[in-house]
Structures are given as C-alpha cells and as structure tokens.
Amino acid sequence: MEPVPVCPMSDIKRILLLTDCAGCSEGAIREAIKLSSRCEAALYAMAEVSSNPDYEMISPHDFQEMERQTAARLDSIKKTAQRCGVACEVILFHGESPYNDVVQQVKRLNIDLIVIERHEYKGFIKWLMRGVVVNIVGVAPCRVLVVPKEARIEGKKVLIATDGSRHSMAAAAEGVGIAKRLGSGIIVLSCVGNSGGDELSKAISNIDIVCKMAEGISSVETLTPVGRPSETIVEAASTKGVDLIVMGSYGKTGIKELLMGSTTEKVISHAACAVLVVRDRRQKSWTGINSISKSYLQ
C-alpha cells in the first residue's frame, strides 16, 4: 500500500503561486499544486499585468492582448489544479509596483507560503528576472519557495544552511520539521571563511544547535566547508543529491543584513534544486533552542 502523502511544512493553510504567465513556470505550478493537495491548503494563482497609462494609450490593442494571454494562462493553471483535485482562485492584478502588490495580496489573503519560479533566462533578461525574484523574497512577510523549472521536491535530502543568526535558526527549525515529516536525511552546513580559528568554532557551534533539533532523524551529515557561503551551499546541494535547500532571509533592513542576505540571493540564482527561504516569524531575536523548537516544530 502506498504511504499517504504528508504535508511537509508546518502551518500551511494558504499558498500563493506567482506566475509571469510566460510559459516557464511549470516547476512552480507543479510544486504549488502538490503542496496545496498534501497540506489541504487553499491555492491562489496570481499574475500581474503592469499598468502603464502611456502604454495603454499608445498601444491599447497590445495591452489588451497581453491581458487576454495572462487571463488565459491563469485559467489554464486553475484547470490543471482542478484536475489534481485542488481548488484554485485566480487573481489578475493591474499595478505599477509588483513587490508592493505582492505584499498587499499576501496580507489580504493571510498567505503562509509564496511559490515562485526561478527563470532560466540569459544575459540582461536573466539579471532583470533574478531581481524580480530576489525582491519578492526580500519584501515577502512569509516563507517563499523558489523553484527552478526542472526541480522536484521528493523528500530525499534536505540541506540546512546556518550561520547562527535568528533567521537561519528559524530556517533550521523549519528544515528539521520538513525532514521529520518526510523521513528525509539532512545535511547541516555552516561555512567557514578561513581554515581555522574562531570562525571554525562558531560554525561547529551553529551545527551543534541544529543537530540537537534534529534528534530522531536517522541520517544527519554535517559540513563546515571553507569558501564563499553561496558557492559552498550550491556545490554541496549538487554533489549530495539534495532536492531542497532551506535557509534564512535577512530582508531589506540595514546594510549588514542586506550584505549577508546576498548569500541567499546567490543561492537562489544558482542552485539546481528548490530553495525555501524562511524569515523568523516572531521578528525578535531567538532566545534558545527550546523556544525555537516550540515555535516551529509542531
């Protein structure tokens, strides 16, 4: 008998799928529908037609055609979800600021998880679309799952990247919870900037905290690689057969947090697997492993 699919994440009641309706969001669509089904969560599919009065006046036919294609794409997503037994509400939005519009919809609908595709464009378009994804991750008040087109979350192995910050500890608790629900093995990684000294001791301490959370998981591997954090995370995910990376978000407040958040940005941009970005939902410094476990491992 096939095991009953379980919801891998905690407190997932409403999922928002963001699509640009360009025919390249198959990975995000697939994973959003699958999560909605497993978690019995409401699914919303949102696409935005940029509102520009000058453009609408100069070329109304082109604007109307863009709007028609976007609506048709949303309808196609809705029908795909229905075939999988998932009800899907579509949202066609007109606005000038996609990041603010996303936040407004997330707050209005009380969204728990945003699912968005990482585009595989090249050159300037790749840079532009990467900025869209990264900015949404930066402003979103909830968890964000970024899915490359070919990526599939199968629960084989979860990589948890930690630097000891409150956001990475929230991410670690989320990643451990996912691994326990799916019966996955985990890799706990904390990067070392040089070959020894205080950085190595700090990395080992970060890993020890996560390993205490992971009690009961049969396969736990730890890594303290030397190098740039984003590169070591992406390389480990690729060589270790990881299908989900879980890491923290630093948001867009303060120079230090913005610079440290660039690691998350680079991992999102280069990892072949899905990346779940987690922000500390309490918005206060964490106070130890007991409070982390009670808040997140439910």
C-alpha positions as CSV (number, residue, x, y, z in Angstrom):
1,M,0.0,0.0,0.0
2,E,1.3,3.4,-0.9
3,P,2.0,5.7,2.0
4,V,-0.4,8.6,2.4
5,P,1.3,11.8,1.2
6,V,2.0,14.2,4.2
7,C,2.2,17.9,4.3
8,P,6.0,18.7,4.6
9,M,5.6,22.2,6.2
10,S,4.0,23.5,9.3
11,D,1.0,25.8,9.4
12,I,0.4,25.9,5.6
13,K,-3.2,27.0,5.1
14,R,-2.9,29.4,2.1
15,I,-0.5,29.2,-0.8
16,L,0.1,32.0,-3.3
17,L,1.5,30.9,-6.7
18,L,3.2,33.8,-8.5
19,T,3.5,33.4,-12.3
20,D,4.6,35.7,-15.1
21,C,2.5,33.7,-17.5
22,A,5.4,33.3,-19.9
23,G,5.0,29.5,-20.2
24,C,8.1,28.9,-18.0
25,S,6.5,28.4,-14.5
26,E,5.9,24.6,-14.8
27,G,8.1,23.8,-11.8
28,A,6.4,26.3,-9.5
29,I,3.0,25.3,-10.7
30,R,3.6,21.6,-10.1
31,E,5.1,22.1,-6.6
32,A,2.4,24.6,-5.6
33,I,-0.4,22.3,-6.6
34,K,1.3,19.3,-4.9
35,L,1.8,21.2,-1.7
36,S,-1.8,22.5,-1.8
37,S,-3.1,18.9,-2.1
38,R,-0.9,17.5,0.6
39,C,-1.4,20.3,3.0
40,E,-5.1,20.7,2.2
41,A,-4.3,24.4,1.7
42,A,-6.2,27.0,-0.3
43,L,-4.3,27.8,-3.6
44,Y,-4.3,31.2,-5.2
45,A,-2.6,31.8,-8.6
46,M,-1.6,35.5,-9.2
47,A,-0.3,37.2,-12.3
48,E,0.2,40.9,-12.9
49,V,-0.3,43.0,-16.0
50,S,1.9,46.0,-15.5
51,S,-0.3,49.1,-15.6
52,N,1.2,52.0,-17.6
53,P,-1.3,54.6,-18.7
54,D,1.0,55.9,-21.5
55,Y,1.5,52.4,-22.9
56,E,-2.2,51.6,-22.7
57,M,-3.0,54.9,-24.6
58,I,-0.3,54.4,-27.3
59,S,-0.9,50.7,-27.9
60,P,-4.3,49.6,-26.5
61,H,-4.5,46.6,-28.7
62,D,-1.2,45.2,-27.5
63,F,-2.2,45.8,-23.9
64,Q,-5.5,44.1,-24.3
65,E,-3.8,41.1,-25.9
66,M,-1.3,40.9,-23.0
67,E,-4.2,41.0,-20.6
68,R,-6.1,38.3,-22.6
69,Q,-3.0,36.0,-22.7
70,T,-2.4,36.4,-18.9
71,A,-6.0,35.6,-18.1
72,A,-5.9,32.5,-20.3
73,R,-2.7,31.4,-18.6
74,L,-4.3,31.8,-15.2
75,D,-7.3,29.8,-16.4
76,S,-5.0,27.0,-17.6
77,I,-3.4,26.9,-14.1
78,K,-6.8,26.7,-12.5
79,K,-7.9,23.8,-14.7
80,T,-4.6,22.0,-14.1
81,A,-5.2,22.3,-10.3
82,Q,-8.8,21.2,-10.6
83,R,-7.7,18.0,-12.4
84,C,-5.5,17.3,-9.4
85,G,-8.4,17.8,-7.0
86,V,-7.2,21.3,-5.9
87,A,-9.5,24.3,-6.0
88,C,-7.6,27.4,-7.2
89,E,-8.7,31.0,-7.1
90,V,-7.0,33.2,-9.8
91,I,-6.0,36.8,-9.3
92,L,-5.3,39.1,-12.3
93,F,-3.8,42.2,-10.9
94,H,-3.1,45.6,-12.5
95,G,-0.4,47.6,-10.8
96,E,2.8,49.6,-11.1
97,S,4.8,48.1,-8.2
98,P,4.8,44.3,-8.3
99,Y,6.7,43.9,-5.0
100,N,4.2,46.1,-3.0
101,D,1.3,44.5,-4.8
102,V,2.5,41.0,-3.8
103,V,2.9,42.1,-0.1
104,Q,-0.6,43.6,-0.2
105,Q,-2.1,40.4,-1.5
106,V,-0.2,38.3,1.0
107,K,-1.5,40.3,3.8
108,R,-5.0,40.5,2.4
109,L,-5.3,36.7,1.9
110,N,-3.2,35.8,5.0
111,I,-0.8,33.8,2.9
112,D,1.6,31.3,4.6
113,L,3.7,30.4,1.6
114,I,4.6,32.1,-1.7
115,V,5.7,29.7,-4.6
116,I,7.6,31.4,-7.4
117,E,9.6,30.1,-10.4
118,R,13.3,30.8,-10.9
119,H,13.6,31.7,-14.5
120,E,16.3,30.3,-16.7
121,Y,16.9,33.3,-19.0
122,K,20.3,34.5,-20.1
123,G,22.0,37.9,-20.2
124,F,20.2,41.1,-19.3
125,I,16.8,39.3,-19.1
126,K,18.2,36.8,-16.6
127,W,19.6,39.7,-14.5
128,L,16.3,41.5,-14.6
129,M,14.1,38.5,-13.7
130,R,16.5,37.5,-11.0
131,G,16.0,40.9,-9.5
132,V,12.2,40.3,-9.5
133,V,12.5,37.0,-7.6
134,V,15.1,38.4,-5.1
135,N,13.0,41.5,-4.4
136,I,9.9,39.4,-3.8
137,V,11.9,37.2,-1.4
138,G,13.2,40.4,0.3
139,V,9.8,42.0,0.9
140,A,7.6,39.0,1.5
141,P,6.4,38.7,5.1
142,C,6.0,34.9,4.8
143,R,8.0,31.9,3.6
144,V,9.0,31.8,-0.1
145,L,9.7,28.7,-2.1
146,V,11.8,29.3,-5.2
147,V,11.5,26.5,-7.8
148,P,13.7,26.1,-10.9
149,K,11.8,24.7,-13.9
150,E,13.1,21.1,-13.6
151,A,13.3,20.9,-9.8
152,R,11.2,18.4,-7.9
153,I,10.8,18.2,-4.1
154,E,10.8,14.5,-3.4
155,G,11.9,14.4,0.2
156,K,15.2,12.6,-0.4
157,K,17.6,15.0,1.3
158,V,17.3,18.5,2.8
159,L,20.2,20.8,3.2
160,I,20.0,23.3,6.0
161,A,22.4,26.3,5.8
162,T,23.0,28.1,9.1
163,D,25.2,31.0,10.2
164,G,23.8,31.2,13.7
165,S,21.5,34.2,13.0
166,R,17.9,34.3,14.2
167,H,16.6,33.9,10.6
168,S,18.9,30.9,9.9
169,M,17.8,29.3,13.2
170,A,14.2,29.7,12.2
171,A,15.1,28.2,8.8
172,A,16.9,25.3,10.6
173,A,13.8,24.5,12.7
174,E,11.6,24.6,9.5
175,G,14.1,22.3,7.7
176,V,14.3,19.8,10.5
177,G,10.5,19.7,10.7
178,I,10.3,19.1,6.9
179,A,12.8,16.2,7.2
180,K,11.0,14.6,10.1
181,R,7.6,14.7,8.3
182,L,9.0,13.3,5.0
183,G,11.5,10.9,6.6
184,S,14.4,12.7,4.8
185,G,18.0,12.8,5.6
186,I,19.5,16.2,6.3
187,I,22.8,17.9,5.7
188,V,23.7,20.7,8.1
189,L,26.1,23.2,6.7
190,S,27.9,26.2,8.2
191,C,30.5,27.9,6.1
192,V,34.0,28.8,7.4
193,G,35.7,31.8,5.8
194,N,39.1,30.5,6.6
195,S,40.7,27.2,7.7
196,G,40.5,27.6,11.4
197,G,40.2,29.9,14.4
198,D,37.1,31.5,15.8
199,E,35.1,31.0,12.5
200,L,35.5,27.2,12.6
201,S,34.5,27.1,16.3
202,K,31.4,29.3,15.5
203,A,30.5,27.1,12.6
204,I,30.7,23.9,14.7
205,S,28.6,25.6,17.4
206,N,26.0,26.6,14.8
207,I,25.8,23.0,13.6
208,D,25.6,21.6,17.1
209,I,22.5,23.6,17.8
210,V,20.8,22.3,14.6
211,C,21.8,18.7,15.4
212,K,20.1,19.0,18.8
213,M,16.9,20.0,16.9
214,A,17.4,17.0,14.6
215,E,17.3,14.3,17.3
216,G,15.3,11.4,15.9
217,I,16.4,11.9,12.3
218,S,18.4,8.8,11.2
219,S,20.7,10.4,8.6
220,V,22.4,13.6,9.7
221,E,25.5,14.8,7.9
222,T,27.5,17.9,8.9
223,L,29.7,20.1,6.8
224,T,32.0,23.0,7.6
225,P,33.4,23.9,4.2
226,V,35.9,26.7,3.6
227,G,35.0,29.2,1.0
228,R,32.2,31.6,0.0
229,P,28.9,30.6,1.6
230,S,26.8,30.7,-1.5
231,E,29.3,28.6,-3.5
232,T,29.7,26.0,-0.8
233,I,26.0,25.7,-0.4
234,V,25.3,25.3,-4.1
235,E,28.1,22.8,-4.5
236,A,27.0,20.7,-1.6
237,A,23.5,20.6,-2.8
238,S,24.6,19.5,-6.2
239,T,27.1,16.8,-5.1
240,K,25.0,15.4,-2.3
241,G,21.7,14.8,-4.1
242,V,19.8,17.5,-2.3
243,D,16.3,18.3,-3.6
244,L,15.5,21.2,-1.1
245,I,17.7,23.9,0.5
246,V,16.3,25.6,3.5
247,M,17.9,28.9,4.6
248,G,17.1,32.2,6.2
249,S,16.1,35.5,4.8
250,Y,17.5,38.8,6.1
251,G,15.0,41.1,4.4
252,K,16.0,44.6,3.3
253,T,16.7,46.4,6.6
254,G,20.1,47.6,7.4
255,I,23.4,47.4,5.5
256,K,24.7,44.4,7.4
257,E,21.6,42.4,6.8
258,L,21.4,43.4,3.2
259,L,25.0,42.3,2.6
260,M,24.5,39.0,4.5
261,G,21.3,38.4,2.6
262,S,23.2,38.4,-0.7
263,T,24.2,34.8,0.2
264,T,20.6,33.8,-0.1
265,E,20.2,35.8,-3.3
266,K,23.1,33.9,-4.9
267,V,21.9,30.5,-3.8
268,I,18.5,31.2,-5.2
269,S,20.1,32.3,-8.5
270,H,22.4,29.3,-8.9
271,A,21.0,26.2,-7.1
272,A,19.6,23.5,-9.3
273,C,17.1,22.4,-6.6
274,A,14.3,24.3,-4.9
275,V,15.1,26.8,-2.2
276,L,12.9,27.6,0.8
277,V,13.6,31.0,2.3
278,V,12.4,31.5,5.9
279,R,12.1,34.6,7.9
280,D,11.8,34.5,11.7
281,R,8.1,34.9,12.2
282,R,8.5,36.4,15.7
283,Q,10.6,39.3,14.3
284,K,12.7,39.2,17.5
285,S,16.0,37.7,18.4
286,W,15.6,34.0,19.2
287,T,16.3,33.0,22.8
288,G,17.5,29.5,22.6
289,I,16.7,26.1,21.2
290,N,13.7,25.4,23.4
291,S,11.8,28.4,22.2
292,I,12.8,27.7,18.6
293,S,11.6,24.1,18.9
294,K,8.2,25.1,20.5
295,S,7.6,27.9,18.0
296,Y,8.4,25.9,14.8
297,L,8.4,22.2,15.3
298,Q,4.7,21.5,15.6
